[in-house]
Amino acid sequence: MSYIDMIKERARLDKKTIVLPESNDKRTLLAAARIVEEGIADIIMIGDEEKIMDGAGWLEVDLTGLKVVDPDTDPKFDHYAETLFELRKHKGMTKEKAE
């Protein structure tokens, strides 16, 4: 078993959630599809679901099983922004930047 295979197996055994904000980037879509396919982690993509799925269709990758959060329509947006602000305010984050 290669070193990469060992890392993947450890990830499968202790599955985490990865949030990917660059959801319109080709590399992000390809990586998300591979992670979902291999069962390495749960994926949350930030962006417009229709655009994300269109990109996946264009690249011919399957994104079934991942979650998409659209900041423009998500009812928890204010909660997410407040959490980001609280976690990063010591590094200069402002409420405006968090939003």
C-alpha positions in Angstrom: 0.0 0.0 0.0 1.4 3.4 -1.0 1.8 6.3 1.4 -1.1 8.2 -0.3 -3.3 5.1 -0.1 -2.6 4.9 3.7 -3.5 8.6 4.1 -6.7 8.1 2.2 -7.6 5.1 4.3 -7.1 7.0 7.5 -9.3 9.8 6.1 -12.1 7.3 5.3 -11.9 5.9 8.9 -12.1 9.4 10.4 -14.3 11.2 7.9 -14.3 15.0 8.1 -16.1 17.7 6.2 -14.3 19.9 3.8 -15.8 23.3 2.7 -14.8 24.4 -0.8 -15.5 28.1 -1.6 -14.0 28.2 -5.1 -16.9 26.2 -6.5 -16.6 27.5 -10.1 -13.0 26.5 -10.5 -12.4 23.4 -12.7 -9.8 22.0 -10.3 -12.2 22.3 -7.4 -15.0 20.5 -9.2 -12.6 17.7 -10.2 -11.2 17.4 -6.7 -14.7 17.4 -5.1 -15.9 14.6 -7.5 -12.9 12.5 -6.7 -13.2 13.0 -2.9 -16.9 12.1 -3.0 -16.2 9.1 -5.3 -13.4 7.7 -3.0 -15.4 8.4 0.2 -12.5 10.3 1.7 -14.6 13.2 3.2 -17.9 14.9 3.1 -17.9 18.0 0.8 -19.8 21.3 1.2 -19.4 23.6 -1.8 -20.2 27.3 -1.5 -22.0 28.9 -4.5 -24.9 28.8 -6.8 -26.0 25.1 -7.0 -27.1 25.4 -10.7 -23.8 26.8 -11.8 -21.9 24.2 -9.8 -23.9 21.3 -11.3 -23.6 22.8 -14.8 -19.8 22.9 -14.4 -19.9 19.3 -13.2 -21.9 18.3 -16.2 -19.6 20.1 -18.6 -16.6 18.3 -17.0 -18.6 15.0 -16.9 -18.1 14.5 -13.2 -20.6 13.2 -10.6 -21.1 15.4 -7.6 -23.9 13.3 -6.2 -23.7 13.3 -2.4 -22.2 16.6 -1.7 -24.0 19.6 -0.1 -24.2 23.0 -1.8 -24.7 26.2 0.3 -25.6 29.3 -1.6 -24.8 32.4 0.5 -27.3 34.5 -1.4 -30.3 32.3 -0.4 -29.2 30.3 2.7 -31.2 31.2 5.8 -28.2 30.5 8.0 -26.0 33.1 6.3 -26.0 35.6 9.2 -25.0 32.8 11.6 -22.1 31.7 9.3 -20.9 35.3 8.9 -21.0 35.9 12.7 -19.1 32.6 13.3 -16.5 33.6 10.8 -16.1 37.0 12.4 -15.8 35.6 15.9 -13.2 33.0 14.8 -11.1 35.5 12.9 -11.5 38.9 14.6 -8.1 38.5 16.3 -6.6 38.4 12.8 -8.3 41.6 11.7 -11.6 40.2 10.3 -14.5 42.7 10.4 -18.2 41.9 10.2 -18.3 43.5 6.8 -15.6 41.2 5.5 -17.2 38.2 7.0 -20.4 39.0 5.3 
